Amino acid sequence: MDTLMTSLPTNVGAILMENISIIQIVSMFSIGAYNALETGIVTFDSFKRYRGLYFWSMQFASWGILVHAIPAMARFISQASNLPTSIPFMIGWYAMVTGQAVVLYS
């Protein structure tokens, strides 16, 4: 990493260092979104019948992660206002936490 930073022009390195937290947030969001999407889709492939507490709690938790993470990232990156982002943020949090608790229960 040090050789990469020293070989960059001065202004590019400064821009990269100013935005390093945004890069970290977006990369962590991408990993979480990929895992949530994969879990949501793979459960449809893994289960023969789409019923039962375990199946629906897996769906509820995996889609709740996305509903929670998208407004959080929008709030962080674009500095969106509080009210439009807080409502889906809280709905996603409840879905994510409740779904994961029910997955552990079942």
C-alpha positions in Angstrom: 0.0 0.0 0.0 2.8 2.4 0.7 4.4 2.0 -2.7 1.0 2.5 -4.3 0.5 5.7 -2.4 3.9 7.1 -3.1 3.6 6.3 -6.8 0.3 8.2 -7.2 0.4 11.9 -8.1 0.0 14.2 -5.1 -3.5 15.3 -5.8 -4.8 11.8 -6.4 -3.4 10.6 -3.1 -4.9 13.5 -1.2 -8.3 12.8 -2.8 -8.1 9.1 -1.9 -7.1 9.8 1.7 -10.0 12.4 2.1 -12.5 9.8 0.9 -11.2 6.7 2.5 -14.1 6.4 5.0 -16.6 6.5 2.1 -14.6 3.8 0.3 -14.7 1.7 3.4 -18.4 2.2 4.0 -19.3 1.4 0.4 -17.1 -1.8 0.4 -18.6 -3.0 3.6 -22.1 -2.3 2.3 -21.4 -4.2 -0.9 -20.3 -7.3 1.1 -23.4 -7.1 3.3 -25.7 -6.5 0.4 -24.2 -9.4 -1.6 -24.6 -11.8 1.4 -28.2 -10.7 2.1 -29.2 -11.1 -1.6 -27.5 -14.4 -1.8 -29.2 -15.6 1.4 -32.6 -14.4 0.2 -32.2 -16.1 -3.2 -30.6 -19.3 -2.0 -33.3 -20.0 0.5 -35.8 -20.2 -2.4 -33.5 -22.8 -4.0 -32.8 -24.8 -0.9 -36.4 -25.2 0.4 -38.8 -27.5 -1.5 -41.9 -25.8 0.1 -42.0 -22.1 0.8 -43.6 -22.4 4.2 -42.6 -22.7 7.8 -41.1 -20.5 10.4 -37.5 -21.1 9.4 -38.0 -20.3 5.8 -40.0 -17.1 6.4 -37.7 -15.9 9.1 -34.7 -16.3 6.9 -36.4 -14.3 4.2 -37.5 -11.6 6.7 -34.0 -11.3 8.1 -32.2 -11.2 4.8 -34.4 -8.6 3.1 -34.4 -6.6 6.4 -30.6 -6.3 6.1 -31.0 -4.6 2.8 -33.9 -2.4 3.9 -31.7 -1.3 6.9 -28.5 -0.8 5.0 -29.6 1.1 2.0 -31.0 4.2 3.9 -28.0 4.1 6.2 -25.6 4.3 3.3 -27.7 7.0 1.6 -27.7 9.0 4.8 -23.9 8.7 5.1 -22.9 9.4 1.5 -25.4 11.9 0.2 -26.2 13.6 3.5 -30.0 12.9 3.0 -32.4 14.4 5.5 -33.3 12.5 8.6 -37.0 11.7 8.3 -37.1 10.0 4.8 -34.2 7.8 5.7 -35.1 7.0 9.4 -38.4 5.4 8.6 -37.0 2.6 6.3 -33.9 2.4 8.5 -36.0 1.5 11.5 -38.3 -0.8 9.6 -35.2 -2.7 8.3 -33.7 -2.8 11.7 -36.8 -4.4 13.2 -37.0 -6.9 10.3 -33.3 -7.8 10.6 -33.2 -8.2 14.3 -36.5 -10.0 14.7 -35.9 -12.2 11.8 -32.5 -13.2 13.0 -33.8 -13.9 16.5 -36.6 -16.1 15.1 -34.0 -18.0 12.9 -32.1 -18.8 16.0 -35.3 -19.9 17.8 -36.4 -22.1 15.0 
